[in-house]
Amino acid sequence: MNASKLLEKATENWFAKVASIFVAIVLFVFHRVSALEERFLSVPLTVRAANNLVPSNSYPRTARVSLRGEPSSIFLIMDSDIEVYVDLSSYTEPGSYQVPVELTKTGTALGIEPLELRVDPLEIPLELDYRDRKLVPVRPGFGGSPEQGYELESYTLEPSQIELVGPRKRLEKINDLSTDYIELQGRSAGFMSQVHVVNSDPLITVQGSGQVEVRTFIRDRVIRKNFENIPIQFRGLDSGLAYDGQNLYGRVVLEGGQNPLENFVLPAGALYVDCSGITLPGSYTLPVHAEVFPLFEAAVFEPGSVSVEIDARR
């Protein structure tokens, strides 16, 4: 068969042949499309910030990604194989923007065909502000009360300040941060604990470990107890001399820990005058002394002195 006859044969009924090929392609594509399945993933939404700008308003932390492809392939794809992000590298000034949400394939998703990806939302509203840093003091989040008769004396924090990074205007509103709850209930002695700093703003980042060491010092609660009508004793008076007068009384106020002091009974001789230096009868003004009790301080004792008459013993 020569070339002219071959050409004539090939172009015979050409319209019907082209139509048949077109229908075959459409049927093939329709079959492939109808065989595809759809799957949805919830993927973390990240912010790529190349400039000194960061979001200063709340925004979705996840995006919904639909995957369309062959069932045997799309169910191999994990959340980590799709990256969803907004790119702030083209923004140079603070302000309000509608920023497109972008996605890219990684890992297992790279080798899968056919694969259609769609993300929701397509864009998000963002308020952008300058990134800044700020040092703020940390305060302990104490709760509860120490055991009866004890109190929190003092505490230390290490570090006592912590650095924050975030949008400038939001940082300006933060004056300090508290730690997690530190339980004092029933404590009768000091203790040390490692606690997290509480940061309730997801747009603010706490630098470092985000923990502080808190040392608490607990002591007996200090109270005062008043003792009235305490007899004043005369000590060291020469055996040939005698005190000539009525009984003298004073007052003592002790200060110390609540538990030992509440049940303490003042012994005899708590107040006294020292007569060891008197050798002759006469009138004397003598200082009053308070006995020393190792657990307590004599916050007050009265009187400070007494006037006495000393006679020769009959």
LOLUMTOR-507877 format. One line per field, with one value per residue (C-alpha): residue number from 0; residue in one letter; x, y, z. Coordinates in pm, whole numbers, always signed. Example, Ala and Ser with C-alpha at 12.3 -4.5 7.8 and 13.67 -1.06 7.14 Angstrom:
k = c(0	1) $
r = c(A	S) $
x = c(+1230	+1367) $
y = c(-450	-106) $
z = c(+780	+714) $
***
This chain:
k = c(0	1	2	3	4	5	6	7	8	9	10	11	12	13	14	15	16	17	18	19	20	21	22	23	24	25	26	27	28	29	30	31	32	33	34	35	36	37	38	39	40	41	42	43	44	45	46	47	48	49	50	51	52	53	54	55	56	57	58	59	60	61	62	63	64	65	66	67	68	69	70	71	72	73	74	75	76	77	78	79	80	81	82	83	84	85	86	87	88	89	90	91	92	93	94	95	96	97	98	99	100	101	102	103	104	105	106	107	108	109	110	111	112	113	114	115	116	117	118	119	120	121	122	123	124	125	126	127	128	129	130	131	132	133	134	135	136	137	138	139	140	141	142	143	144	145	146	147	148	149	150	151	152	153	154	155	156	157	158	159	160	161	162	163	164	165	166	167	168	169	170	171	172	173	174	175	176	177	178	179	180	181	182	183	184	185	186	187	188	189	190	191	192	193	194	195	196	197	198	199	200	201	202	203	204	205	206	207	208	209	210	211	212	213	214	215	216	217	218	219	220	221	222	223	224	225	226	227	228	229	230	231	232	233	234	235	236	237	238	239	240	241	242	243	244	245	246	247	248	249	250	251	252	253	254	255	256	257	258	259	260	261	262	263	264	265	266	267	268	269	270	271	272	273	274	275	276	277	278	279	280	281	282	283	284	285	286	287	288	289	290	291	292	293	294	295	296	297	298	299	300	301	302	303	304	305	306	307	308	309	310	311	312	313) $
r = c(M	N	A	S	K	L	L	E	K	A	T	E	N	W	F	A	K	V	A	S	I	F	V	A	I	V	L	F	V	F	H	R	V	S	A	L	E	E	R	F	L	S	V	P	L	T	V	R	A	A	N	N	L	V	P	S	N	S	Y	P	R	T	A	R	V	S	L	R	G	E	P	S	S	I	F	L	I	M	D	S	D	I	E	V	Y	V	D	L	S	S	Y	T	E	P	G	S	Y	Q	V	P	V	E	L	T	K	T	G	T	A	L	G	I	E	P	L	E	L	R	V	D	P	L	E	I	P	L	E	L	D	Y	R	D	R	K	L	V	P	V	R	P	G	F	G	G	S	P	E	Q	G	Y	E	L	E	S	Y	T	L	E	P	S	Q	I	E	L	V	G	P	R	K	R	L	E	K	I	N	D	L	S	T	D	Y	I	E	L	Q	G	R	S	A	G	F	M	S	Q	V	H	V	V	N	S	D	P	L	I	T	V	Q	G	S	G	Q	V	E	V	R	T	F	I	R	D	R	V	I	R	K	N	F	E	N	I	P	I	Q	F	R	G	L	D	S	G	L	A	Y	D	G	Q	N	L	Y	G	R	V	V	L	E	G	G	Q	N	P	L	E	N	F	V	L	P	A	G	A	L	Y	V	D	C	S	G	I	T	L	P	G	S	Y	T	L	P	V	H	A	E	V	F	P	L	F	E	A	A	V	F	E	P	G	S	V	S	V	E	I	D	A	R	R) $
x = c(+0	+151	+166	-131	-358	-238	-313	-652	-729	-617	-829	-1134	-1415	-1167	-1438	-1577	-1230	-1140	-1474	-1413	-1068	-1212	-1489	-1233	-1019	-1322	-1431	-1079	-1055	-1406	-1317	-999	-1180	-1468	-1218	-1053	-1147	-1130	-975	-951	-668	-635	-286	-104	-95	+245	+369	+686	+817	+1130	+1101	+1067	+687	+466	+90	-68	-419	-557	-562	-648	-376	-491	-622	-843	-671	-860	-666	-812	-644	-637	-753	-445	-224	-392	-433	-55	-22	+20	-45	+330	+352	+160	+287	+37	+166	+136	+444	+504	+832	+669	+519	+735	+502	+262	-104	-407	-375	-555	-274	-307	-269	-20	+66	+342	+397	+672	+765	+529	+306	+584	+571	+195	+18	-256	-302	-522	-480	-711	-682	-949	-933	-773	-662	-670	-691	-376	-279	+99	+316	+687	+853	+997	+1155	+1078	+1204	+926	+936	+797	+570	+498	+146	+108	-212	-336	-206	+79	+5	-158	+98	+324	+355	+539	+841	+996	+1078	+1330	+1294	+1570	+1551	+1342	+1282	+1203	+1233	+931	+922	+616	+418	+524	+177	+85	+413	+344	+38	+231	+385	+462	+389	+284	+410	+195	+14	+245	+67	+139	-143	-24	+342	+552	+897	+1051	+1080	+1206	+1014	+1060	+749	+643	+572	+210	+182	-180	-106	-31	+127	+388	+687	+867	+1240	+1448	+1300	+994	+1061	+1181	+1313	+1111	+1251	+1011	+1101	+838	+865	+658	+402	+525	+273	+281	+145	+75	+142	-3	+51	+389	+548	+886	+1142	+1435	+1756	+2095	+1982	+2223	+2093	+2122	+1892	+1524	+1286	+1034	+727	+433	+467	+551	+411	+494	+395	+577	+497	+676	+715	+779	+644	+270	+280	+525	+409	+36	+83	+375	+333	+558	+760	+818	+1101	+1042	+1084	+1342	+1567	+1932	+2007	+2356	+2519	+2324	+2517	+2337	+1975	+1824	+1608	+1707	+1583	+1670	+1636	+1395	+1531	+1340	+1447	+1573	+1374	+1567	+1259	+1113	+1194	+1082	+920	+799	+843	+727	+818	+1170	+1268	+1125	+1190	+1240	+1319	+1583	+1599	+1820	+1670	+1530) $
y = c(+0	+331	+646	+818	+526	+510	+879	+840	+546	+736	+1041	+843	+926	+1146	+1329	+1007	+890	+1216	+1208	+852	+941	+1245	+1036	+775	+1041	+1189	+846	+770	+1099	+1055	+707	+829	+1118	+901	+659	+930	+974	+1276	+1294	+1581	+1669	+1927	+2072	+2324	+2673	+2837	+3191	+3254	+3597	+3708	+4074	+4226	+4191	+3942	+3889	+4090	+3943	+3593	+3375	+3012	+2773	+2497	+2481	+2222	+2057	+1838	+1570	+1417	+1118	+745	+577	+358	+668	+949	+744	+708	+1084	+1207	+1551	+1617	+1564	+1887	+2227	+2511	+2861	+3233	+3414	+3762	+3829	+4076	+4293	+4576	+4799	+4737	+4732	+4521	+4273	+3982	+3730	+3430	+3082	+2869	+2502	+2277	+1901	+1724	+1368	+1100	+1351	+1443	+1111	+1076	+1144	+1233	+1451	+1759	+1979	+2256	+2458	+2629	+2919	+3064	+3375	+3509	+3863	+3962	+4266	+4300	+4479	+4511	+4223	+4342	+4211	+4292	+4187	+4145	+4040	+3702	+3667	+3336	+3196	+3096	+2935	+2790	+2856	+2698	+2474	+2634	+2850	+2894	+3166	+3239	+3442	+3513	+3364	+3393	+3334	+3239	+3399	+3683	+3825	+3659	+3779	+3793	+3826	+3930	+4217	+4550	+4676	+4353	+4352	+4705	+4575	+4310	+4428	+4089	+3718	+3467	+3115	+2805	+2734	+2674	+2495	+2624	+2434	+2242	+2340	+2378	+2410	+2580	+2403	+2447	+2385	+2426	+2583	+2706	+3070	+3114	+3280	+3306	+3498	+3265	+3554	+3609	+3375	+3318	+3288	+3013	+2715	+2906	+2779	+2942	+2801	+2918	+2882	+2947	+3011	+2923	+3007	+2995	+3272	+3542	+3659	+3858	+3731	+3959	+3844	+4073	+4102	+3928	+3941	+4117	+3919	+4055	+3865	+3876	+4079	+4048	+3821	+4107	+4329	+4309	+4471	+4680	+4739	+4591	+4338	+4482	+4359	+4414	+4320	+4114	+4089	+3805	+3774	+3445	+3157	+3103	+2732	+2739	+3074	+3002	+2732	+2891	+2967	+3234	+3088	+3255	+3507	+3631	+3987	+4066	+4331	+4265	+4370	+4221	+4563	+4689	+4674	+4933	+5015	+5305	+5414	+5281	+5300	+4973	+4863	+4579	+4287	+4033	+3669	+3551	+3275	+3134	+3076	+3424	+3790	+4016	+4274	+4477	+4456	+4708	+4881	+4970	+5044	+5041	+5248	+5039	+5082	+4847	+4803	+4609	+4270	+4248) $
z = c(+0	-104	+107	-55	+17	+379	+427	+267	+491	+807	+730	+641	+890	+1083	+1278	+1419	+1511	+1693	+1873	+1983	+2118	+2302	+2459	+2563	+2733	+2913	+3031	+3151	+3343	+3484	+3599	+3765	+3934	+4051	+4200	+4412	+4777	+5007	+5352	+5601	+5837	+6113	+6073	+6297	+6149	+6196	+6143	+5944	+6044	+5860	+5967	+6315	+6312	+6496	+6531	+6812	+6788	+6835	+6524	+6442	+6556	+6318	+5963	+5791	+5497	+5250	+5060	+4746	+4589	+4563	+4886	+4913	+4902	+5093	+5410	+5424	+5471	+5828	+5976	+5980	+5603	+5536	+5649	+5676	+5740	+5688	+5560	+5703	+5520	+5279	+5556	+5688	+5892	+6183	+6083	+5994	+5709	+5541	+5514	+5279	+5425	+5235	+5241	+5124	+5102	+5289	+5376	+5247	+5068	+4822	+4637	+4599	+4268	+4200	+4510	+4541	+4847	+4972	+5291	+5500	+5578	+5268	+5460	+5814	+5955	+6145	+6349	+6321	+6577	+6645	+6831	+7162	+7484	+7846	+8190	+8447	+8815	+8920	+9224	+9398	+9375	+9741	+9865	+10191	+10542	+10738	+11034	+11339	+11516	+11212	+10950	+10628	+10731	+10390	+10051	+9769	+9396	+9156	+8908	+9047	+8697	+8367	+8007	+7779	+7400	+7202	+7046	+7192	+7288	+7465	+7656	+7779	+7967	+8162	+8492	+8648	+8623	+8888	+8942	+8952	+9280	+9577	+9863	+10215	+10384	+10691	+10652	+10968	+10809	+10507	+10173	+9816	+9495	+9118	+8967	+8626	+8554	+8444	+8103	+7990	+7669	+7374	+7182	+7455	+7487	+7817	+7756	+7914	+8096	+8218	+8571	+8892	+9218	+9517	+9870	+10156	+10518	+10778	+11148	+11465	+11456	+11695	+11957	+12279	+12611	+12907	+13266	+13537	+13914	+13919	+14268	+14276	+14473	+14672	+14605	+14778	+15082	+15373	+15649	+15898	+15692	+15604	+15359	+15546	+15336	+15145	+14869	+14528	+14196	+13834	+13481	+13216	+12846	+12667	+12292	+12112	+11908	+11939	+12014	+12307	+12448	+12457	+12724	+12908	+13283	+13427	+13717	+14054	+14057	+13704	+13839	+14105	+14255	+14338	+14697	+14716	+14719	+15023	+15353	+15566	+15650	+15455	+15164	+14825	+14468	+14300	+13933	+13859	+13657	+13447	+13440	+13101	+12928	+12629	+12412	+12459	+12470	+12750	+12527	+12827	+13202	+13460	+13683	+13582	+13943	+14296	+14611	+14923	+15290	+15430	+15806	+16041	+16111	+16462) $
***
